[in-house]
Every structure is written in C-alpha cells, then in structure tokens.
Amino acid sequence: MKEEFDSIRKKTIEQLKAGKPLLGKDDAFAPLLTSILNAALEGEKMHILQKKKSDG
C-alpha cells in the first residue's frame, strides 16, 4: 500500500510540474479513485447480502 501511495505521489508531482491534469483515465489519481470506488461497491454489496440474509 505504501509503495502504491508513493507511486501516486510521484506521478502527481510530475504531472503538476508538467502542467498536466490530475484526473482522467491514465492520470495520477486514477488508481486511487478506482480503489476507493471498488471498496465502496464491495461494501455496498456486502451490506445488501447481509440484509437479505437477515430478512430471510
């Protein structure tokens, strides 16, 4: 996880210095945003499955 953070940090600094955008398909925050969205979706899925199980 630390290596991933360091990689994102390095890419962010490089893109800022080059005047490039930080958001987009292959930009600095794409892996972080993907990770956050996947975690949120997984949490939502688990919540729904647990609710269905408890409802019978």
CORQUIZI-V987862 format. One record per residue. N is the residue number from 1. RES is the residue in one letter. SS is DSSP state (h for helix, s for strand, l for the rest). PSI is psi in degrees with one decimal (NA if undefined). D_LAST is the distance of its C-alpha to the last C-alpha in whole Angstrom. Layout:
# CORQUIZI-V987862
{{N & RES & SS & PSI & D_LAST} {N & RES & SS & PSI & D_LAST}}
This chain:
# CORQUIZI-V987862
{{1 & M & l & -42.2 & 38} {2 & K & h & -38.6 & 42} {3 & E & h & -40.2 & 43} {4 & E & h & -44.1 & 41} {5 & F & h & -45.8 & 42} {6 & D & h & -38.9 & 45} {7 & S & h & -44.1 & 45} {8 & I & h & -42.5 & 44} {9 & R & h & -46.3 & 46} {10 & K & h & -45.6 & 49} {11 & K & h & -37.9 & 48} {12 & T & h & -47.4 & 48} {13 & I & h & -43.8 & 51} {14 & E & h & -44.3 & 53} {15 & Q & h & -38.3 & 51} {16 & L & h & -45.3 & 52} {17 & K & h & -33.0 & 56} {18 & A & h & -3.9 & 56} {19 & G & l & 20.8 & 55} {20 & K & l & 155.3 & 52} {21 & P & l & 152.5 & 49} {22 & L & l & -17.0 & 46} {23 & L & l & 136.4 & 43} {24 & G & l & 177.8 & 43} {25 & K & l & -49.8 & 41} {26 & D & l & 20.8 & 44} {27 & D & l & 179.6 & 45} {28 & A & l & -41.0 & 44} {29 & F & l & -4.1 & 41} {30 & A & h & -48.7 & 39} {31 & P & h & -38.2 & 38} {32 & L & h & -45.2 & 37} {33 & L & h & -41.8 & 35} {34 & T & h & -44.5 & 33} {35 & S & h & -44.0 & 32} {36 & I & h & -45.7 & 31} {37 & L & h & -41.3 & 29} {38 & N & h & -40.3 & 27} {39 & A & h & -40.8 & 26} {40 & A & h & -43.4 & 25} {41 & L & h & -39.8 & 23} {42 & E & h & -42.3 & 21} {43 & G & h & -41.9 & 20} {44 & E & h & -42.5 & 18} {45 & K & h & -45.1 & 17} {46 & M & h & -39.3 & 15} {47 & H & h & -46.0 & 14} {48 & I & h & -44.4 & 12} {49 & L & h & -40.3 & 11} {50 & Q & h & -38.8 & 10} {51 & K & h & -44.1 & 9} {52 & K & h & -40.6 & 6} {53 & K & h & -42.5 & 5} {54 & S & h & -26.4 & 5} {55 & D & h & -16.7 & 4} {56 & G & l & NA & 0}}
